[in-house]
């Protein structure tokens, strides 16, 4: 899948982390409960640290949702608690 990331903005290692996070969300969406909440949390924290720009994060989240139907904020356990 071609994820909605501007690959020119990030290092190879950062891209691997970003793509890994989005892929993890897809796996959890397809098979709920298979990914430990702690793993989702850790991947989300890395995602946030790499993006480090709220506008860019929202842009990626919106494009990812449009592509996959998956809302990042609904997949992350702590985000669910704070938005519910």
C-alpha positions as CSV (number, residue, x, y, z in Angstrom):
1,X,0.0,0.0,0.0
2,X,1.2,3.5,-0.7
3,X,0.8,5.3,2.6
4,X,0.0,9.1,2.7
5,X,3.5,10.1,3.9
6,X,5.7,12.7,2.2
7,X,8.8,10.4,2.0
8,X,11.1,13.3,1.2
9,X,10.6,14.8,4.8
10,X,11.9,11.8,6.7
11,X,15.0,9.6,7.0
12,X,14.8,5.9,6.0
13,X,14.6,4.8,9.6
14,X,11.8,7.3,10.3
15,X,9.9,6.1,7.2
16,X,10.2,2.5,8.4
17,X,8.7,3.5,11.8
18,X,5.9,5.5,10.2
19,X,4.9,2.8,7.7
20,X,5.2,0.2,10.5
21,X,2.8,2.1,12.6
22,X,0.2,2.5,9.9
23,X,0.6,-1.2,9.0
24,X,0.1,-2.1,12.6
25,X,-3.2,-0.2,12.6
26,X,-4.3,-2.0,9.6
27,X,-3.5,-5.4,11.2
28,X,-5.4,-4.4,14.4
29,X,-8.3,-3.2,12.4
30,X,-8.5,-6.5,10.4
31,X,-8.0,-8.7,13.5
32,X,-9.1,-6.7,16.6
33,X,-7.3,-7.7,19.8
34,X,-4.3,-9.4,18.1
35,X,-2.0,-6.4,18.8
36,X,-1.3,-5.7,22.4
37,X,-2.5,-2.2,23.5
38,X,1.1,-1.5,24.7
39,X,2.5,-2.1,21.2
40,X,-0.1,0.2,19.6
41,X,0.8,2.9,22.3
42,X,4.5,2.5,21.7
43,X,4.2,2.7,17.9
44,X,1.9,5.8,18.2
45,X,4.4,7.5,20.5
46,X,7.2,6.9,17.9
47,X,4.8,8.2,15.1
48,X,4.1,11.4,17.1
49,X,7.8,11.9,17.9
50,X,8.7,11.6,14.2
51,X,5.9,13.7,12.8
52,X,6.3,16.3,15.5
53,X,3.9,18.7,13.6
54,X,0.2,18.7,14.4
55,X,-0.8,19.9,10.9
56,X,1.2,17.1,9.2
57,X,-0.1,14.5,11.7
58,X,-3.7,15.6,10.9
59,X,-3.0,15.5,7.2
60,X,-1.6,12.0,7.4
61,X,-4.5,10.8,9.6
62,X,-7.1,12.2,7.3
63,X,-5.5,10.8,4.2
64,X,-5.0,7.4,5.9
65,X,-8.7,7.3,6.9
66,X,-9.8,8.2,3.4
67,X,-7.6,5.4,2.0
68,X,-8.4,2.7,4.6
69,X,-11.5,3.8,6.6
70,X,-9.4,3.6,9.7
71,X,-9.3,6.5,12.2
72,X,-6.0,6.7,14.0
73,X,-7.5,8.4,17.0
74,X,-10.0,5.5,17.5
75,X,-7.4,2.8,17.3
76,X,-5.1,4.1,20.0
77,X,-6.2,3.0,23.5
78,X,-5.3,6.2,25.3
79,X,-6.8,8.3,22.5
80,X,-10.1,6.3,22.9
81,X,-10.2,7.1,26.6
82,X,-9.5,10.8,26.1
83,X,-12.0,11.3,23.3
84,X,-14.8,9.2,24.7
